[in-house]
Amino acid sequence: MYDRRVNGKILSFGHSGILFKWSFVLYDRNTGSLWVQANGTAEHGPLKGQKLRLIPSTVTTWRKWKAAFPETLVLPGDRSGRIYGKFQGIGGNWKEIGLVVIVKFNGKLYPYRELAFEPVVNDRFQGTEFVVVYDREEGTATAWHRKFKGTTLVFDPEPAPRKKSTFLIRDRQTSTLWDWLTGKAVAGPLEGGQLKKMQSNPMLTIRFDGFFPKGQMFSSAARPLDP
């Protein structure tokens, strides 16, 4: 998801029907420039080289999202055809998906197949401290800044005390419990606090090297050695 304002103008986008490095390509109706969905960069046309500002987003089940954000509004409308399939975070292709965390125009990929072994990762990339949390049941990963009011927190998974929740995360510094999907502190000394969301989005792992050739890929220390 991207901000469609460029150089003070609001652009209107459509789908070009072509692929570039396994990513579909948009065109803006204002200039005819071609933009790559995976990184928001204009690769051809008058705006070549411009980058759209990434708006952090979360891909999860409607059930989980509605429970966390009950006032959510839904954009109505029919979808024509199903040529691009659908996101399957829980089923078929979850091992082919990862969460890309973007810092200073570079990315680090956290493949879901690795996060399945290590669902809470306290990490540092390009000088920024953050935590990546993965819920296998929901097929969802999120990333949050670990610095809160001047303190860099370290998180661990915590079994959820309430029904219909998979788990929470607890910081070691204050033992506050945080909701991994919303980034909100739900119990403890920091209750009511809000972590800042990292710039991140899900991506097919095969696309990563093509758009972040200088990026890094996370590998879980908890993964058992291959025989």
N, C-alpha and C positions, 0 to 999 in steps of 0.2 A: 504494500500500500504506500502511495507516494503523494506528496503535496504537488498539486498541478500548477502552482504559481512559479513562473520563470521570468526573470528580469522585469518584475512588476506586472506581468500579464497572466491572466488565467487561461490555461490551455484546455482544449477539449480533445479527448483521445478516442480512438477507435482501434480495432484489431486489424492488423495488416494481412493476416493469414499466412505469414511466413515464419520460419524459425531461424534463429542465429545461435549457434553453440548450444543446441538443445533447449533454448529459451524462446518463447514466442515474442513477437515484435509488435509494438504499438506504433501508431502514427498520430501526430497531432494535426487537427484540422486547420489550425492557424497557419502553419508554415509547411506542412507536409514532411517534417523531419521524422525519422524512424528512431524509435526508442526501444531498448532492450529491457524486457520486464525484470530479468534477474537482478540487474544492478541499477536500473533507472538512468542509464546513460544514452544520450543521443549518438548513434553511430553513423548517421547519414543525414544530409540536408542542412539547411541554414543554421540550425542550432547544434550542429555536430560538436561534441565535446562537453556540452552542458550536462549537468547531473540533476535529477530530481531529488528533493529532500525526502529521505525515507521516514515514514510514519510507522513506528513499531506496531505490530499486529500479532494476534494470537489465533492459531487455528486449533480448535478443539470441538468437542461435541456440543450440540445445542443444549442438551440437558445440563452439562456442567456450566456452560456460560450463563444460562438463564438462572441457575441457582446462585451464581456469584453476582450477577447483575440483573435483578428481576425487573428493572425499569427499562431494559433494552428495547429499542424500536427495531423493526425489521423492514427492510426495503422490499416493497411488493413488486410483483412482476413475474412473468413466465420466462423460463429458460428455453430457448429454441435449440433443439437437438441436444446430444450428449457426446459430441465427438471428442471432448477432452477428458471424459470420464469424471471421476470424483475423488476427493481426498479420502484416503483410507488410513488414517493414523493408527487405528487399532488392528486392522486386518491386513489384507494382501501385501501392500508395498511399504509397510512401516520401516522395514530394514533399509529401504532405499532413500529414506528421508533423513534430514538432519536440520538442526537449528544453526543458522549463520548469525554470529554476533559480530557487528560491524563497529570498528573503532578507527577513527582517523582514515577513513576510506579503505581500510583493509579488513579482511574477515577471518574469523576462526570458526571452523565447522565442528559441530558436536553431533555426530551421527547417532540416530536413535538406537542403532544396534550396539553402540558403545555405552550410551546412557542407560541401557537396560541393565548393565552390570553396576553402574555407579550413578544413581538417579539424582544425587545432589553433588555438584562440582563447584568448589570454591576456586576461582581462577583469576589470573591476571594476564592481560593482553594489551600490548601497546601502551603500557603505563596505567591502565584502568583496571580496578578491582571489581569483580562481579561474581554472581552466583548463577549457575544454570541448574534448573530443576526440571526433571522429567517424570511424567506420570504415564507408565506403560498402559494402564487400564484405560486412560482417556486418550492415549496417543498424542500427548501434548507436552511441549517443552516451553519454558519461559526463562527469561534472563533479567536479572535485577542488579543495579549498582549495590555494592556491599557497604559503601560509605554512607553512614547515617549520622547526621549532626556531628561530623568531625571524627567519628569512630568507624574504623573498618571492621565490620562484623564477619564472623565465621559461622557458617550454618551446618546443621546436621538434620537428617530426616527425623520426624517425630510422628508416631502413630496418632491418627486423628481421634479425639475423644468423642466426636459426634458422628452420628450415622450419615451415610451417603457422602462421606468425604474419604478420600484415600489416605492422605497423610498431610501433615503440616511440616514446616521447618522451624527449628529452634536455634536462636543465636547463642553461642557459647558465652558471650560477654555478659548478657543480662538474663538469659533463659526466657526471653520473650518468644512467644509463638507467633508465627507469621503464616498467612495464607499464600501458598506458592503461586496461585493463579492471579490474585489481585495485588499482591505485594503489600497487603495491609497487616499490621500487627493486631492480632485478635485477643491476646491475653498476655499479661505480664507487665513489667515496668514500663515498656514502651508502647503499651496498648493505644491504638488510635494513630500510630505512626504509619507512614507510607514510604515504601522504597521507590526509587526512581527507576523506571523501565529502561532497559538498554535498547539500543537500536538493533533489532533482530527480526528475522523472518525465516520460516521453513523453506528449505530448498532441497531438490533432488541432489543426492551426493554426486552424481555423474556430472552435474553442472559446475560444481564448485571450482575446480582447477581452471576452467575456462575463463571465469570471471574474477577469480582471486588467485592469480598465479603465484603471488608472494604471500599467500595466506598460510594458515596452519590448520591442522586437523587433530582434534582431540582423540586420544586413545586411553581407554580406561585401565588404570592400574589394577582394578579388581577383575579384569577379564582373565579367565584361566588360560594357561599356555596351550597352544594347539598341540595335539599329540604328534 
